[in-house]
Amino acid sequence: MEDRKKDHIDLAFSSRTDQSMVDNRFEYEPLLGTHQNKDISFSLAGKKMTLPIWVSSMTGGTQRAGLINRNLAQACAEFGMGMGLGSCRILLDSPEYFDDFNVRPIMGNDVPLFANIGICQLEQMLDDKSTDKLDELVHKLQADGMVVHINPMQEAFQPEGDLLKTPAIELLQQFIETTELKLIVKEVGQGFGKESLRQLLQMPFESIEFGALGGTNFSLVELNRSKPLAAEVYNPFIHIGHTADNMTLTINALLKDLNARDVNVKSLIISGGISSLLDGYYLTQVSELPALFGMGSAFLRHSMGKYDKLQEYVQNLSNGLQLANNFLRIKAD
Ligand SMILES: Cc1cc2nc3c(=O)[nH]c(=O)nc-3n(C[C@H](O)[C@H](O)[C@H](O)COP(=O)(O)O)c2cc1C
């Protein structure tokens, strides 16, 4: 007790807040909440997540990926989160990497797990009529469905990238007509504009994952790998796109325009640049469609070493989300 009182005196001067930093998105209601955990669970693909946070699709097929995926899967099992695997393309040609992706035995069956494939690979498979390989993959991974990532900018900037011959929306429509798989569609760091969202909302996806602008941007990752001249010319493209705030509001506006029965998407995974849980919490509360939030790089940062570090991070996220849910209300406009 004496130490604590001494700390208070020592730390008081360095613990003053700046009035210009007030977060005006919330009403803080200290009288109205408790510290008791509430049920904040979220259903996706028929599975229940007790902690409504999504581990965005990341890695596989390199030596470090196995450890990262196993850590992430363990956190999903312990805290009740869902997870998208990184692109599983490599597994179609090189099954020796299967163990890097084989996280279901660690995650258990209660939480959602999605495999992942790029739209350009899907185009090739639709052309060859070999999309049944994706069903096999999902089955082998004991996943609940498939994430299709839409990344035309990234592919264009990648020296070895694949180029689309058909617009992605038509490929998705063709795929929906041929598959029974549950599908999530996502971008990889630049989000989706209004017309893309309008069309996606009317298709039967489990979820649209934003992969919005403002966080990791895979077009920039590719530019950083490319030759200096290409990087110089293409650089302005990496600032094009839509933030998670912008996309949430656009979707809310589209829901007003669209007939309720034309909206076939069940939920949103708000991701891309969500670096604080309050950003994620805020947008899930503002969203008119049921929504959870997802993070990529924030999880990656804590999952490269021992599990304890990731465990502590996710425990804090979980406690923080309960605090937000108990004591914060979204401010009316
Ligand atoms: C190391 C790394 C690898 C990624 N690989 C994939 C991938 O294979 N497929 C995919 O759909 N997205 C991939 N992403 C994008 C993420 O799913 C997510 O959209 C992006 O990281 C934005 O989230 P963030 O700002 O929280 O990092 C990757 C992201 C990272 C950081």
The ligand as an ORCA input file, in Angstrom:
! r2SCAN-3c Opt
* xyz 0 1
  C       2.232    -10.837    -42.815
  C       0.880    -10.652    -43.430
  C       0.458    -11.564    -44.391
  C      -0.790    -11.430    -45.001
  N      -1.199    -12.376    -45.900
  C      -2.465    -12.332    -46.375
  C      -2.973    -13.390    -47.173
  O      -2.280    -14.372    -47.472
  N      -4.261    -13.315    -47.602
  C      -5.056    -12.253    -47.275
  O      -6.237    -12.261    -47.641
  N      -4.589    -11.218    -46.546
  C      -3.339    -11.241    -46.069
  N      -2.870    -10.218    -45.268
  C      -3.724     -9.039    -45.045
  C      -4.483     -9.108    -43.731
  O      -5.418    -10.138    -43.737
  C      -5.226     -7.787    -43.409
  O      -6.164     -7.525    -44.418
  C      -4.250     -6.645    -43.325
  O      -3.150     -7.052    -42.580
  C      -4.857     -5.424    -42.685
  O      -4.971     -5.580    -41.332
  P      -3.994     -4.781    -40.314
  O      -3.998     -3.359    -40.742
  O      -4.652     -5.035    -38.990
  O      -2.653     -5.425    -40.406
  C      -1.646    -10.334    -44.649
  C      -1.208     -9.420    -43.685
  C       0.033     -9.560    -43.073
  C       0.441     -8.552    -42.033
*
